[in-house]
Amino acid sequence: MDREQEDLQFLGFFGIFTESFNLVFSWRKIFSKITLTLILPLSVVFVAHIQVSELLFFKILKNEDSLNSIPKNSPNYTKLSDMITSEWISFWLFKAAYFTFFLVLTLLSTAAVVYTIACVYTGKEITFRKIISVVPKVWRRLMVTFVWNFVIVLVYNIAFGVLILLWAAIFGFGGIGILIIAGISVSYVLGFVYISVVWHLACVVSVLEDVYGIQAMLKSKELIKGKLVLCCAVFLTFTVLFLASQLVFQTVVVLGSSNHYGFRIVLGVLCFLLLFKVFLFGLVAQTIIYFVCKSYHHQNIDKSSLSDHLEVYLGDYVPLTAQDVQLGEL
């Protein structure tokens, strides 16, 4: 982050990636500790979830297949049916536990990375102990922002589902109807990407500014104006890398042939390495995008004000007045 504020707006797609790599390697000691403490466990939870989910799911499918060959109303049928019900409950409880752990680790990692980059930007002294002490306090703000995003996505998905059902009921799936549904589906995907981009930037806003929750979402929505294509391009790049590593791990490592253990182990390690690098650099990139968007809108970020804002998390500083970290339009 050695660039002048005015120059950040000129960072393009490759510039953001270059800046992300430079930042991580320049402060590799701090980022290595963050990775080992938060991002590595996050990656472990994710790959373990894939493995365990597949085992539980295929066990249920096997029992359901066996159930079809047993006469109904027999003792064995009732016993196996109860077992399948219990397995489905265990499966969804495991999914809920996984989602909870994954969400908590994701928000903690976000808080740690964003706070670290902000300290680098303001020239504040950075220690891992200080970062860890700040993370739980920032995490609460991020959770509120996540809840608002969850509500927005839920309403968005319900509205899309209702629209598709109404259209199918009125016009059906034949002829022009299927084309219209395809068009609506494409619009849905574009809208979902937009909401995701707004949320990711809102997470940074929640840490670096006085607003969080729906206000952070609205602030993020304004910030990405003029840089929407760039934001979407960076977001989709990390999403594709994430989905690719997940797909390869699931199809080749978890479900692959049992005759190629060595190859599956090597590929599994590579997928795991790619996964936690995607997590780390994705968080760094979204923070840099925040500074790029602020620079593009000529919103000067006063380093002393931002430094004071960061001190509040440590409990060592009480600001004289409530103020945003931006000075306003230049």
C-alpha positions, 0 to 999 in steps of 0.5 A: 500500500505504498501508492498515493490515494489518488493513484489507487483508482487507476488499479485495474484487474491485474493491478489489484492482484499484483497489489494483493501479492505484494502486500501479502509477501511484504507482510508475510510474517503477519499473514502467515500467522493469520493463515495458520490460526484462522484461514487454515482451519477454515480450509480444513473445515471446508474439505472435511465437510465435503468428505463427511457429507459424501460418506453420510449421504451415500450411506443414506442412499445405500440404506434407502436402496435396501429399504426398497427391497424389504416388504412394507409393514415388516419389522426390518422395514420399520427398523431400517426406515427409522434408521434412515430418518435418524441418519437424515437428521444427523446429516442436516445437523452436521450441515448446520454445525458445518455452516456455523463453524464455516461462517464464524471462521470466515468472519473472523478471517475477514476481520483479521485481514481487513484490520491488518491491511488498514494498519499497514495503510495507516502505518500503525504498528502491527502485532499478531496479538493485537490483531487477535484481540481486535478480531472478536470485537470486529466480528460482531459488526460483521455478523450484523452485516451478514444477517442483513445480507442473508435476509436480502438473499432469502427475499431475493431467492423467494421472489425469483422462485415465485416469479418462475412458478407464476410464469410456468403456471401461466405460460408453461415450459414450452416454446417462448415460455422456456426462453423467457424463463432462461432470460429470467434465470440469467438476470437472477444470476447477474443479480446474485453476483451483484448482491455478493459483490455488495456484501463482500465490500460491505464487510470491509466497510463494516470494519473500517467505517462507523457503519455496519449492517444495512447501512454498510450494504448501502454504502458499499452499493454506492462505492462500487458505482463506476467500478462494478465491472472490475469488482465483479471480475475480481469476485468471479475470478476467486469464485471460479477458483474456489468452485474449481478446487471444490469440484476437483476435490469432490469428484477426484479425491473423494469420489475417485477410483480407489486404485489411485490413492497416491494420485488422489492424495497429491491432488487433494493436497494441491486442492487444499493449498489452492483453497486456502490461498484463494481464501487469503488473497480473496480477502486481501483483494476485496480490501484493496478494492475498497481503497480503489473505490474510495479513490475513484470517488475522490473520497480522501481517507484521512490516515489519522482518522482511520487510525483513531477508528482502529484504536477504538477496537483496542479500547485504548482510545475514545474519540472526541466526536463520532466521525466517519473515516472519510473526509468527504468529497475532494 
